C-alpha cells in the first residue's frame, strides 16, 4: 500500500486510489477525476501561501476525499496540530528508550501487529518498520512521563509511521497524545469508559427505538472500545479507509471518534433491529465492522450528530450512565461478597436462575453482565497499567 503507492505514481494517480477505496458512491456520481484534481490544486495553493489558512485545511480534511494522498498529509497533518516540524527533538539514546517502564509491553504488542502492515511487504522491510514503531512509541512515552501506554496505542502509531516516517510521526504524536488521545493514556481506563457512555445518548437522539432495543439486549458498549482507542485502526483492514478517518478526526474535536461509532451503529440500524434482541448475538454482530462501508456518508452523519447533540448536551446523560454503572458494579460486588460469607448449597449458577412459570431459565441481570463483559473487554488494556 504505502510503499507501492509511492513508486512510479503521479499525485493524481494516488488521489484516485484513495478516493476509489473510500468514496465509491461519490466518485460514480460526479466525474471525480476532475473534481479531485481541482481539490488537490486548491490544497497545494493554500499550502504555498505566506499565511496558511488552517481552517481551510480543516475543511479540506473533512470534505469528500479528505486530504487525497500521503504527500499532502505530510504537509497538512502537522499543521492541523500546530506542530513545529523544524524543531523535532532528537531520538534519545537506546538505553533511555529501553529503560522505560512500558518498553517490554510495547515490544510484545508490536511483535503481534503483523496485520497492520501492508500485505506483500518484504519481511526485512516490515521488521525495520517494527523497530521504528517501537522507537516511535517509546520516544513519546519518554518525552511525557505522565502518559501511560495502553494496548491499542500502537495501532494508531503504526498508521502515522507508515504515512509520515518516524521523525515526523513522532512530532505529530507528541502533540496528539496530549490532546485527542490524552484521555486514553491515564493511569487507568476510567475516562475512556466514560467516553463510551456517550454512545447510547447520541444513538438515542437519532433513533430512540434503536437505543431501546440495544439496552434491552444488554449488549453494552464494549464492542466499540477498540474502535475508539485505536481510531478504528485495529478493526479496519484497509489503510486507505483508516487514513481517511484520520483526516477527519485530526480536523475535528477530540470526541469525534465516538460520534463516528454512533454513525456506524445507526447505519446498521435495520440489521440490528432485525436480529435477535440478545447480548451475545448483538455483541458478535457489532464487534465486526463490515467491509466497504460508505465512509464519506458516515462522516457526514457523524458531523450532523455532533452538530445536533454536541458533547455539552450529552455529557450530563453520559455522567448519569457512568454513575448508574458504578452503583450497579458496587451492588454486584457487595452481593458476591455476601455470597462468599454465606455457604451456598446450589452454587453461583443456581443463583442466576429464575423461575418463570413452569420454565427455569437463566437470566443474567444487567449489572452482572456489565461487570463481566467490561472486565473481559478491558483486561487486555489494564493488565500492564502501573500505579
RASUL-V666717 format. One record per residue. N is the residue number from 0. PHI is phi in radians with two decimals (none if undefined). OMEGA is omega as a letter, one per 40 degrees, with the letter a starting at -180 (999 if undefined). D_FIRST is the distance of its C-alpha to the first C-alpha in Angstrom with 2 decimals. Layout:
N;PHI;OMEGA;D_FIRST / N;PHI;OMEGA;D_FIRST
This chain:
0;none;a;0.00 / 1;-1.04;a;3.80 / 2;-1.14;a;5.64 / 3;-1.14;a;5.11 / 4;-1.12;a;5.66 / 5;-1.52;a;8.50 / 6;-1.74;i;10.21 / 7;0.94;a;13.08 / 8;-2.28;i;12.19 / 9;-1.42;i;14.84 / 10;-1.08;a;14.70 / 11;-1.19;i;15.87 / 12;-1.08;a;13.23 / 13;-1.15;i;10.55 / 14;-1.01;a;13.20 / 15;-1.16;i;13.60 / 16;-1.07;i;10.06 / 17;-1.06;a;10.51 / 18;-1.21;i;14.03 / 19;-1.11;a;13.77 / 20;-1.47;a;11.92 / 21;-1.89;a;14.22 / 22;-2.34;a;17.45 / 23;-1.02;a;18.33 / 24;-1.12;i;22.02 / 25;-1.16;a;22.27 / 26;-1.07;a;20.58 / 27;-1.15;a;22.95 / 28;-1.73;a;25.94 / 29;-2.57;i;25.77 / 30;0.81;a;24.43 / 31;-1.25;a;21.52 / 32;-0.97;i;20.50 / 33;-1.25;a;23.63 / 34;-1.09;a;23.51 / 35;-1.33;i;20.10 / 36;-1.12;i;20.91 / 37;-1.14;i;24.10 / 38;-1.09;i;22.53 / 39;-1.07;i;20.34 / 40;-1.09;i;23.57 / 41;-1.14;i;25.38 / 42;-1.13;a;22.97 / 43;-1.12;i;23.20 / 44;-1.11;i;26.95 / 45;-1.09;a;27.23 / 46;-1.18;a;25.46 / 47;-1.49;a;27.76 / 48;-1.27;a;30.94 / 49;-1.17;i;33.26 / 50;-2.03;a;33.37 / 51;-1.15;i;29.93 / 52;-1.46;a;30.38 / 53;-1.15;a;28.38 / 54;-1.12;i;29.45 / 55;-1.20;i;28.07 / 56;-1.10;i;24.67 / 57;-1.06;i;24.96 / 58;-1.10;i;25.81 / 59;-1.09;a;22.77 / 60;-1.14;a;20.52 / 61;-1.54;a;22.37 / 62;-1.19;a;22.92 / 63;-0.86;a;20.91 / 64;1.59;i;17.36 / 65;1.08;a;17.59 / 66;-1.58;i;16.54 / 67;1.31;a;14.30 / 68;-2.71;a;11.74 / 69;-1.22;i;11.00 / 70;-1.06;i;13.86 / 71;-1.22;i;16.21 / 72;-1.02;i;15.25 / 73;-1.03;a;16.20 / 74;-1.51;a;19.51 / 75;-1.59;a;20.22 / 76;-0.90;i;19.27 / 77;-1.07;a;21.84 / 78;-1.18;i;24.38 / 79;-1.08;a;24.24 / 80;-1.84;a;25.49 / 81;1.01;i;27.78 / 82;-1.53;i;26.19 / 83;-1.52;a;27.87 / 84;-1.41;a;25.18 / 85;-1.56;a;28.03 / 86;-2.38;i;29.50 / 87;-1.46;a;26.92 / 88;-1.01;i;28.92 / 89;-1.22;i;28.51 / 90;-1.16;i;27.13 / 91;-1.10;i;30.16 / 92;-1.01;a;31.44 / 93;-0.99;a;29.94 / 94;-1.14;i;33.14 / 95;-1.25;i;32.85 / 96;-1.10;a;29.32 / 97;-1.32;a;30.30 / 98;-1.56;a;33.61 / 99;-1.22;a;32.36 / 100;-1.05;a;33.48 / 101;-1.74;a;30.01 / 102;-1.02;a;28.46 / 103;-1.07;a;28.99 / 104;-1.15;i;27.53 / 105;-1.06;i;24.40 / 106;-1.06;i;23.88 / 107;-1.07;a;24.51 / 108;-1.19;i;21.98 / 109;-1.14;i;19.19 / 110;-1.14;i;20.09 / 111;-1.68;a;19.67 / 112;-1.77;a;16.21 / 113;-1.03;a;14.25 / 114;-1.23;a;12.67 / 115;-1.44;i;11.09 / 116;-1.76;a;8.69 / 117;-0.95;i;5.53 / 118;-1.07;a;7.71 / 119;1.57;i;8.86 / 120;-1.15;i;8.62 / 121;-1.06;a;12.17 / 122;-1.02;a;14.70 / 123;-1.10;i;16.11 / 124;-1.17;i;13.01 / 125;-1.07;a;12.48 / 126;-1.10;i;16.21 / 127;-1.11;i;16.23 / 128;-1.09;i;13.85 / 129;-1.11;i;16.21 / 130;-1.08;i;19.17 / 131;-1.13;a;17.95 / 132;-1.13;i;17.35 / 133;-1.03;a;20.93 / 134;-1.09;i;22.32 / 135;-1.05;a;20.65 / 136;-1.09;a;22.21 / 137;-1.16;i;25.47 / 138;-1.06;i;25.81 / 139;-1.17;a;25.91 / 140;-1.18;i;28.33 / 141;-1.19;a;30.53 / 142;-1.18;a;30.71 / 143;-2.31;a;31.90 / 144;-1.10;a;34.17 / 145;-1.30;i;34.78 / 146;-1.52;i;31.25 / 147;-2.02;i;30.75 / 148;-1.11;i;27.53 / 149;-2.29;a;26.63 / 150;-1.29;a;24.40 / 151;2.34;i;21.48 / 152;-1.07;a;21.34 / 153;-1.17;i;18.78 / 154;-1.17;i;16.41 / 155;-1.28;a;16.79 / 156;-1.10;a;16.69 / 157;-1.15;i;13.39 / 158;-1.13;i;11.72 / 159;-1.15;i;13.79 / 160;-1.11;a;13.17 / 161;-1.14;a;9.39 / 162;-1.53;a;10.22 / 163;-1.86;a;13.69 / 164;1.52;a;14.43 / 165;-1.10;a;17.38 / 166;-1.14;a;20.35 / 167;-1.18;i;19.26 / 168;-1.09;i;17.80 / 169;-1.09;a;21.23 / 170;-1.03;i;23.09 / 171;-1.25;a;21.46 / 172;-1.19;i;21.82 / 173;-1.05;i;25.31 / 174;-1.54;a;26.35 / 175;-1.05;a;24.30 / 176;-1.20;i;25.76 / 177;-1.64;a;29.20 / 178;-2.08;a;28.65 / 179;-1.07;a;26.33 / 180;-1.73;a;25.81 / 181;-1.03;a;29.37 / 182;-1.10;a;30.91 / 183;-1.40;a;28.56 / 184;-1.93;i;29.52 / 185;-1.31;i;33.26 / 186;-1.19;i;35.29 / 187;-2.36;a;35.27 / 188;-1.73;a;33.47 / 189;-1.04;a;36.29 / 190;-1.22;i;34.64 / 191;-1.14;i;31.45 / 192;-1.11;i;33.66 / 193;-1.16;i;35.56 / 194;-1.07;i;32.52 / 195;-1.04;i;31.92 / 196;-1.19;i;35.47 / 197;-1.30;a;34.44 / 198;-1.06;a;32.61 / 199;-1.17;i;35.75 / 200;-1.05;i;37.65 / 201;-1.17;i;34.78 / 202;-1.06;a;34.37 / 203;-1.13;i;38.16 / 204;-1.23;i;38.75 / 205;-1.53;a;36.63 / 206;-2.61;i;37.86 / 207;-0.98;a;40.84 / 208;-1.12;a;40.93 / 209;-1.17;i;37.42 / 210;-1.05;a;38.18 / 211;-1.04;i;41.45 / 212;-1.06;a;39.88 / 213;-1.18;i;37.32 / 214;-1.16;i;40.08 / 215;-1.16;i;42.34 / 216;-1.33;a;39.73 / 217;1.10;a;39.48 / 218;-1.28;i;35.70 / 219;1.27;a;35.37 / 220;-2.21;a;32.19 / 221;-1.06;i;30.63 / 222;-1.04;a;28.08 / 223;-1.73;a;26.43 / 224;-1.04;a;26.62 / 225;-1.19;i;23.06 / 226;-1.04;a;21.89 / 227;-1.17;a;23.95 / 228;-1.41;i;23.49 / 229;-2.01;a;19.68 / 230;0.93;i;19.19 / 231;1.23;a;17.79 / 232;-1.15;a;14.92 / 233;-1.40;a;16.58 / 234;-1.86;i;17.18 / 235;-1.82;a;14.15 / 236;-1.61;a;11.44 / 237;-1.86;a;9.09 / 238;-1.07;i;7.46 / 239;-1.05;i;8.43 / 240;-1.18;a;11.85 / 241;-1.10;a;12.19 / 242;-1.20;i;11.86 / 243;-1.10;i;14.09 / 244;-1.17;i;16.58 / 245;-1.13;i;16.44 / 246;-0.94;a;17.45 / 247;-1.12;a;20.28 / 248;-1.16;a;21.40 / 249;-1.21;i;21.56 / 250;-1.64;a;23.66 / 251;-2.15;i;25.89 / 252;-1.17;a;28.49 / 253;-0.97;a;27.63 / 254;-1.50;a;28.74 / 255;-1.02;i;26.45 / 256;-1.01;i;24.21 / 257;-1.29;i;27.38 / 258;-1.26;i;28.00 / 259;-1.15;i;24.56 / 260;-1.05;i;25.55 / 261;-1.12;i;28.79 / 262;-1.07;i;27.11 / 263;-1.18;i;25.17 / 264;-1.07;a;28.44 / 265;-1.16;i;30.38 / 266;-1.08;a;27.98 / 267;-1.69;a;28.71 / 268;-0.95;a;32.43 / 269;-1.06;i;33.76 / 270;-1.09;a;31.89 / 271;-1.16;a;33.20 / 272;-1.17;i;36.75 / 273;-1.46;a;36.86 / 274;-1.57;i;36.13 / 275;-1.22;a;38.70 / 276;-1.41;a;39.70 / 277;-2.54;a;39.11 / 278;-0.98;a;37.13 / 279;-1.09;i;35.32 / 280;-1.08;a;34.37 / 281;-1.21;i;32.93 / 282;-1.07;i;31.23 / 283;-1.11;a;29.41 / 284;-1.17;a;28.44 / 285;-1.33;i;27.32 / 286;-1.17;a;25.44 / 287;-1.79;i;22.89 / 288;-1.56;a;20.89 / 289;-1.07;i;20.47 / 290;-1.26;i;17.27 / 291;1.05;i;16.94 / 292;-1.19;a;19.35 / 293;-1.39;a;20.29 / 294;-1.11;i;18.97 / 295;-1.12;i;20.60 / 296;-1.14;a;23.83 / 297;-1.16;i;23.53 / 298;-1.12;i;23.09 / 299;-1.05;i;26.23 / 300;-1.11;i;28.06 / 301;-1.08;i;27.20 / 302;-1.07;a;28.48 / 303;-1.15;i;31.55 / 304;-1.09;a;32.24 / 305;-1.13;a;32.03 / 306;-1.22;a;34.44 / 307;-1.38;i;36.89 / 308;-2.39;a;36.96 / 309;-1.10;a;35.83 / 310;-0.90;a;35.85 / 311;-1.12;i;39.45 / 312;-1.42;a;40.61 / 313;-1.55;a;38.96 / 314;-1.06;a;39.44 / 315;-1.10;a;43.02 / 316;-1.16;i;42.22 / 317;-1.09;i;39.30 / 318;-1.15;i;41.81 / 319;-1.11;i;44.30 / 320;-1.08;i;41.83 / 321;-1.04;a;41.09 / 322;-1.18;i;44.84 / 323;-1.10;i;45.36 / 324;-1.17;i;42.80 / 325;-1.09;i;44.45 / 326;-1.13;a;47.83 / 327;-1.09;i;46.70 / 328;-1.17;i;45.20 / 329;-1.12;i;48.39 / 330;-1.13;i;50.51 / 331;-1.10;a;48.49 / 332;-1.12;i;48.90 / 333;-1.15;i;52.59 / 334;-1.13;i;53.06 / 335;-1.11;i;51.42 / 336;-1.10;i;53.60 / 337;-1.16;i;56.71 / 338;-1.12;a;55.82 / 339;-1.20;a;55.53 / 340;-1.45;a;58.98 / 341;-1.88;i;60.65 / 342;-0.98;a;60.85 / 343;-1.99;a;58.98 / 344;-1.29;a;60.35 / 345;-1.68;i;57.73 / 346;1.44;a;54.59 / 347;-1.15;a;51.53 / 348;-1.03;a;50.57 / 349;-1.12;a;54.00 / 350;-1.21;i;53.74 / 351;-1.63;a;50.66 / 352;-1.69;a;52.58 / 353;-2.25;i;54.54 / 354;-1.35;i;57.34 / 355;-2.26;a;56.76 / 356;1.12;i;59.95 / 357;-1.63;a;60.25 / 358;-1.94;i;56.54 / 359;-1.84;a;55.02 / 360;-2.30;a;51.38 / 361;-1.67;i;48.94 / 362;-2.23;i;47.87 / 363;-1.56;a;45.75 / 364;-1.16;a;46.57 / 365;-1.01;a;44.00 / 366;-1.21;i;44.56 / 367;-1.16;a;44.37 / 368;-1.11;i;41.10 / 369;-1.04;i;39.57 / 370;-1.08;a;40.69 / 371;-1.19;a;39.33 / 372;-1.16;i;35.93 / 373;-1.09;i;35.35 / 374;-1.08;a;36.35 / 375;-1.14;a;34.04 / 376;-1.22;a;31.05 / 377;-1.80;a;31.60 / 378;-1.01;a;32.76 / 379;-1.18;i;29.37 / 380;-1.57;a;29.14 / 381;-1.55;a;32.73 / 382;-1.18;i;33.56 / 383;-1.98;i;32.43 / 384;-1.37;a;33.73 / 385;-1.77;i;36.57 / 386;-1.28;999;39.78
